[in-house]
Amino acid sequence: MGAVSPDRLIARALADAGLAREIARRPVYLLAVGKAAAPMADAWLRQVAIPKGGLVIGTHRGRADLKSLSWRQGGHPIPDEQSVTAGQEALTLARSLGGNDCLVVLLSGGASAAMAAPL
């Protein structure tokens, strides 16, 4: 399981110099979605400066310290009204960003049920 630990995966992604440079020079917002959303967001917050804002949409929060990030419960395995509300909030976050802002999106299994935006 260590190969898929959020800490290890985020550290590996941040080893990319181009990504690290972009994150360092731009305002960063975080969107983490799925069954592992809370642990992924928690790992991000431990390794990278706290983002300007963000949203975590998952199936259970556990003991994750999400600091200033907003938490939303999403449905799983079937999308529900909570999933639709979470999807609308994710769209609102994305639409609120400026041209220089960076939105980091962390996805895990269950994301398509936890966050939904029906047409």
Residue frames relative to the residue before (quaternion, step in Angstrom):
aa qw qx qy qz dx dy dz
M 1.0000 0.0000 0.0000 0.0000 0.00 0.00 0.00
G 0.5279 0.6553 -0.4062 0.3562 3.59 1.17 -0.42
A 0.6099 0.5807 -0.3502 0.4100 3.57 1.10 -0.66
V 0.7623 0.3210 -0.1887 0.5294 3.58 1.13 -0.53
S 0.3385 0.7380 -0.5211 0.2632 3.59 1.15 0.41
P 0.5625 -0.6202 0.4188 0.3515 3.60 -0.94 0.81
D 0.6307 0.5408 -0.3446 0.4369 3.60 0.94 -0.80
R 0.6854 0.4881 -0.2846 0.4593 3.56 0.86 -0.97
L 0.6823 0.4935 -0.2985 0.4492 3.60 0.88 -0.90
I 0.6592 0.4884 -0.3156 0.4768 3.59 0.97 -0.78
A 0.6292 0.5233 -0.3376 0.4651 3.60 0.97 -0.78
R 0.6531 0.5098 -0.3169 0.4617 3.58 0.97 -0.82
A 0.6516 0.5024 -0.3196 0.4699 3.60 0.96 -0.81
L 0.6940 0.4826 -0.2793 0.4555 3.58 0.94 -0.87
A 0.5318 0.6121 -0.4103 0.4174 3.59 1.25 -0.18
D 0.5489 0.5773 -0.3954 0.4573 3.58 1.27 -0.28
A 0.4209 -0.7495 0.4533 0.2358 3.57 -0.45 1.22
G 0.6439 0.5336 -0.3283 0.4392 3.59 0.97 -0.78
L 0.6625 0.4899 -0.2997 0.4809 3.56 0.94 -0.88
A 0.6568 0.5138 -0.3143 0.4537 3.57 0.87 -0.92
R 0.6408 0.5256 -0.3186 0.4600 3.59 1.01 -0.81
E 0.6594 0.5067 -0.3115 0.4598 3.60 0.90 -0.89
I 0.6682 0.5021 -0.2988 0.4606 3.56 0.92 -0.90
A 0.6685 0.5159 -0.2993 0.4441 3.57 1.04 -0.77
R 0.7739 0.3926 -0.2007 0.4545 3.60 1.00 -0.70
R 0.7385 0.3819 -0.2185 0.5109 3.60 1.21 -0.18
P 0.5533 -0.5608 0.4731 0.3944 3.58 -1.19 0.42
V 0.1841 -0.8126 0.5500 0.0568 3.57 -0.74 1.09
Y 0.0878 -0.7400 0.6661 0.0331 3.51 -1.13 0.89
L 0.2461 -0.7927 0.5479 0.1039 3.56 -1.06 0.73
L 0.0204 -0.7475 0.6639 0.0079 3.53 -1.11 0.85
A 0.0115 0.7864 -0.6156 0.0497 3.58 -0.57 1.18
V 0.0116 0.8228 -0.5629 0.0776 3.57 -0.74 1.09
G 0.6473 0.5203 -0.4075 0.3797 3.56 -1.07 0.81
K 0.7447 -0.3969 0.2857 0.4542 3.54 -1.32 -0.05
A 0.7439 0.3528 -0.2076 0.5283 3.60 1.10 -0.62
A 0.2660 0.8103 -0.4933 0.1711 3.61 1.22 0.34
A 0.6906 0.4808 -0.2986 0.4502 3.59 0.78 -0.95
P 0.6801 0.4582 -0.3194 0.4748 3.66 0.80 -0.80
M 0.6292 0.5241 -0.3467 0.4574 3.62 1.04 -0.69
A 0.6653 0.4908 -0.3050 0.4726 3.59 0.90 -0.90
D 0.6276 0.5348 -0.3265 0.4622 3.57 1.00 -0.83
A 0.6593 0.4985 -0.3042 0.4735 3.60 0.94 -0.87
W 0.6249 0.5342 -0.3344 0.4609 3.59 0.98 -0.82
L 0.6902 0.4954 -0.2829 0.4452 3.56 0.84 -0.99
R 0.6495 0.5068 -0.3218 0.4667 3.60 1.11 -0.55
Q 0.7677 0.3957 -0.1932 0.4656 3.60 1.08 -0.64
V 0.7704 0.2635 -0.1209 0.5678 3.57 1.16 -0.55
A 0.6361 -0.5126 0.3967 0.4186 3.55 -1.18 0.47
I 0.5877 -0.5829 0.4254 0.3659 3.54 -1.10 0.69
P 0.4363 -0.7081 0.4837 0.2725 3.58 -0.78 0.96
K 0.6434 -0.5215 0.3966 0.3960 3.53 -1.30 0.33
G 0.7721 -0.1702 0.1294 0.5985 3.55 1.16 -0.53
G 0.1414 0.8126 -0.5604 0.0743 3.50 -1.24 0.03
L 0.3268 -0.7281 0.5847 0.1453 3.46 -1.42 0.15
V 0.1189 -0.7650 0.6313 0.0462 3.54 -1.02 0.91
I 0.0467 -0.7992 0.5983 -0.0333 3.56 -0.65 1.18
G 0.2063 0.8063 -0.5267 0.1729 3.55 -0.46 1.15
T 0.6027 -0.5673 0.4307 0.3598 3.49 -1.35 -0.14
H 0.7825 -0.0374 0.0031 0.6216 3.57 1.23 -0.42
R 0.4216 -0.7371 0.4817 0.2167 3.53 -0.91 0.97
G 0.1969 -0.7914 0.5524 0.1727 3.57 0.96 -0.75
R 0.7192 -0.4222 0.3245 0.4463 3.56 -1.08 -0.75
A 0.3100 0.7827 -0.4958 0.2132 3.59 1.21 0.25
D 0.3069 -0.7223 0.5937 0.1777 3.54 -1.04 0.88
L 0.1062 -0.8488 0.5176 0.0157 3.56 -0.14 1.29
K 0.3475 -0.7725 0.4686 0.2506 3.57 1.32 0.11
S 0.8352 -0.1916 0.1430 0.4952 3.60 -0.70 -1.02
L 0.4774 0.6712 -0.4480 0.3476 3.61 1.22 0.09
S 0.4402 -0.6786 0.5215 0.2716 3.56 -1.10 0.69
W 0.2375 -0.7615 0.5900 0.1249 3.57 -1.09 0.77
R 0.0133 0.7693 -0.6386 0.0107 3.55 -1.05 0.84
Q 0.3710 -0.6986 0.5727 0.2152 3.52 -1.01 0.90
G 0.1104 -0.7858 0.6055 0.0600 3.56 -0.95 0.88
G 0.5647 -0.6094 0.4384 0.3430 3.54 -1.19 0.48
H 0.1179 0.7671 -0.6269 0.0683 3.54 -1.23 0.51
P 0.5678 -0.1699 -0.8052 0.0200 1.66 -1.86 1.62
I 0.6627 0.4520 -0.3015 0.5154 3.58 1.28 -0.13
P 0.4701 -0.6560 0.4956 0.3210 3.63 -0.84 0.85
D 0.0720 -0.7889 0.6098 0.0243 3.55 -1.09 0.75
E 0.7695 -0.3358 0.2423 0.4862 3.59 -1.25 -0.23
Q 0.6066 0.5409 -0.3556 0.4615 3.59 1.08 -0.67
S 0.6308 0.5383 -0.3244 0.4551 3.58 1.04 -0.77
V 0.6544 0.5053 -0.3063 0.4718 3.57 1.00 -0.84
T 0.6404 0.5105 -0.3208 0.4759 3.59 0.96 -0.85
A 0.6589 0.5028 -0.3044 0.4694 3.58 0.94 -0.88
G 0.6426 0.5239 -0.3194 0.4590 3.59 0.98 -0.81
Q 0.6474 0.5079 -0.3143 0.4735 3.57 1.00 -0.81
E 0.6541 0.5021 -0.3180 0.4679 3.59 1.00 -0.77
A 0.6271 0.5248 -0.3378 0.4660 3.59 1.04 -0.72
L 0.6487 0.5019 -0.3153 0.4774 3.59 0.98 -0.80
T 0.6270 0.5306 -0.3323 0.4636 3.58 1.01 -0.78
L 0.6340 0.5196 -0.3249 0.4717 3.58 0.97 -0.84
A 0.6879 0.4908 -0.2920 0.4480 3.59 0.76 -1.02
R 0.6845 0.4904 -0.2853 0.4577 3.58 0.94 -0.85
S 0.6472 0.5465 -0.3181 0.4259 3.59 1.16 -0.52
L 0.5723 0.6326 -0.3743 0.3637 3.58 1.20 -0.35
G 0.4106 -0.6948 0.5405 0.2378 3.51 -1.20 0.68
G 0.7280 -0.4692 0.3031 0.3976 3.54 -1.32 0.22
N 0.7130 0.4228 -0.2565 0.4971 3.60 1.14 -0.50
D 0.5344 0.6425 -0.4029 0.3732 3.59 1.25 -0.20
C 0.2608 -0.7459 0.5967 0.1402 3.54 -1.23 0.60
L 0.1388 -0.7732 0.6148 0.0700 3.57 -0.79 1.03
V 0.1625 -0.7656 0.6184 0.0706 3.55 -0.62 1.18
V 0.1076 -0.7982 0.5923 0.0200 3.57 -0.74 1.10
L 0.0900 -0.7758 0.6245 0.0093 3.54 -0.78 1.14
L 0.0417 -0.8221 0.5674 -0.0227 3.59 -0.57 1.16
S 0.0248 -0.7664 0.6410 0.0321 3.53 -1.14 0.70
G 0.7365 -0.3875 0.2979 0.4676 3.54 -1.29 0.04
G 0.7546 0.3635 -0.2822 0.4678 3.55 -1.04 0.77
A 0.4417 0.7236 -0.4454 0.2879 3.59 1.26 -0.14
S 0.6761 0.5120 -0.3140 0.4268 3.59 0.93 -0.80
A 0.6675 0.4424 -0.3086 0.5133 3.60 1.21 -0.30
A 0.6648 0.5282 -0.3094 0.4281 3.58 0.98 -0.81
M 0.7782 0.1745 -0.0758 0.5985 3.57 1.14 -0.68
A 0.0854 0.8068 -0.5755 0.1027 3.57 -0.56 1.14
A 0.0453 -0.7745 0.6305 0.0236 3.54 -1.15 0.66
P 0.1468 -0.8239 0.5420 0.0768 3.58 0.24 1.24
L 0.4303 -0.6947 0.5166 0.2555 3.55 -1.10 0.71
